[in-house]
Amino acid sequence: MNDTSVPAILLDYIEGLKTHDVARIAATMADDLVVISSGKTVAKADFLPFLHALYAGFPDWRYDHDAPERAGADAPEKEGDWWFVRWRQGGTHAGVFNMPGMAPIPATHRKVQIPEQRFFYRIEGDRLASIRPEPIEGGAPRGILQQIGVALPPL
């Protein structure tokens, strides 16, 4: 694989997100994966239940991204040791959102649209080792809670 070839494991992760296949997503991750967002770092064991809750609370959750012109359709980009995808994501809060560490949030039927946000992925060996969403106003995961009316503590 040359430096610009998108790793198959990242493409598999992307497909798992788009199909809500949490087992497929989990198989792309190192056991010691860390997700680093807004001053909080969570492990794989905490991130996977969040995805289950997201897909149960937002059954129509969708992921979309543009491909860089030079790389062809649906290709992530590389910056240093990190790959990144410019995600646009959203859905309708049509089910109970039972986010780990919070009381279950009954369906509000509000539509959520996260602003375009870069998510960075570091790969070690043949697995995702780190995921880092770009900290932006209204970005995931806080933006989801804000848009369904959940009061959040300051960062």
C-alpha positions in Angstrom: 0.0 0.0 0.0 1.4 3.4 -0.9 1.0 6.4 1.4 -2.2 7.6 -0.4 -4.0 4.2 -0.6 -6.9 4.2 1.8 -6.5 1.3 4.3 -9.1 -1.4 3.8 -9.8 -1.4 7.5 -10.9 2.2 7.3 -13.2 1.5 4.4 -14.7 -1.4 6.3 -15.3 0.9 9.3 -17.0 3.4 7.1 -19.3 0.7 5.6 -20.1 -0.5 9.1 -21.1 3.1 10.1 -23.3 3.5 7.0 -25.1 0.1 7.6 -25.3 0.5 11.4 -23.4 -2.8 11.8 -21.8 -2.4 15.2 -20.2 -5.8 15.1 -18.5 -4.9 11.9 -17.3 -1.6 13.3 -16.0 -3.3 16.4 -14.0 -5.7 14.3 -12.1 -2.8 12.7 -10.9 -1.5 16.1 -7.9 -2.3 18.2 -8.8 -3.6 21.7 -7.2 -0.5 23.2 -8.9 1.9 20.9 -9.5 5.4 22.3 -12.0 8.0 21.1 -10.9 11.5 22.0 -13.5 14.2 22.0 -14.2 17.5 23.8 -11.8 16.9 26.7 -13.1 13.4 27.2 -11.5 10.1 26.2 -13.5 6.9 26.0 -12.4 3.3 25.3 -13.8 0.9 22.8 -15.9 -0.7 25.5 -17.7 2.6 26.1 -17.9 3.7 22.4 -19.7 0.6 21.1 -22.7 1.0 23.5 -22.9 4.6 22.4 -23.3 3.5 18.8 -26.0 0.9 19.8 -27.8 3.7 21.6 -27.5 6.1 18.7 -28.9 3.6 16.2 -31.8 2.6 18.5 -32.6 6.3 19.2 -32.1 7.4 15.6 -33.1 4.4 13.4 -32.6 6.6 10.3 -29.2 7.9 11.3 -27.2 8.5 8.2 -23.6 9.3 7.3 -22.5 11.1 4.2 -19.2 12.5 3.1 -17.6 14.1 0.0 -14.6 12.6 -1.6 -11.5 14.6 -2.4 -11.4 15.3 -6.2 -7.9 13.7 -6.5 -8.8 10.5 -4.8 -12.0 9.4 -6.4 -15.4 8.6 -4.9 -15.8 8.3 -1.2 -12.1 8.3 -0.4 -10.9 9.7 3.0 -7.9 12.1 3.1 -4.6 11.8 4.9 -3.0 14.4 7.1 0.3 13.3 8.7 -0.3 10.0 10.5 -4.1 10.5 10.6 -6.7 9.7 8.0 -9.8 11.9 8.1 -13.3 12.0 6.7 -15.5 15.1 6.4 -18.7 13.6 7.7 -22.2 15.0 7.5 -24.6 13.1 9.7 -28.0 13.2 11.1 -31.3 11.5 11.7 -34.7 11.7 13.5 -34.9 11.0 17.2 -37.7 8.4 16.8 -36.7 5.9 19.5 -35.4 6.0 23.1 -31.8 7.3 23.2 -30.3 5.3 26.0 -26.8 6.9 26.0 -24.4 5.3 28.4 -24.1 7.3 31.6 -27.3 9.2 31.1 -31.0 8.6 31.8 -32.8 7.3 28.8 -34.2 10.1 26.6 -37.7 9.3 25.1 -38.2 10.1 21.4 -38.6 13.8 20.7 -39.1 13.3 16.9 -36.7 16.1 16.4 -34.5 16.0 13.3 -30.8 16.3 14.1 -28.3 17.6 11.5 -24.6 17.7 12.6 -22.6 20.4 10.7 -19.9 19.0 8.5 -17.2 17.7 10.8 -13.9 16.1 10.3 -13.3 12.8 12.1 -9.6 11.8 12.3 -8.6 8.1 12.5 -5.1 6.7 13.4 -4.4 3.2 12.2 -1.8 0.9 13.9 -1.1 -2.4 12.3 -4.4 -3.5 10.8 -6.8 -1.8 13.2 -8.1 1.6 14.2 -6.2 2.8 17.2 -7.7 6.3 17.7 -10.7 8.3 16.6 -10.8 12.0 17.2 -13.7 14.2 16.0 -12.8 17.8 15.2 -14.1 20.0 18.0 -16.6 22.3 16.3 -19.7 24.1 17.5 -22.7 21.7 17.3 -20.5 18.8 16.4 -21.0 15.2 17.5 -21.5 13.9 20.0 -22.6 17.0 22.0 -24.5 18.5 19.1 -26.9 15.5 19.0 -27.9 16.1 22.6 -28.2 19.8 22.1 -30.5 19.4 19.1 -32.9 17.1 21.0 -33.1 19.6 23.9 -30.8 18.0 26.5 -29.2 20.5 28.8 -25.5 20.0 28.9 -22.8 21.1 31.3 -20.2 23.6 30.0 -17.1 22.0 28.4 
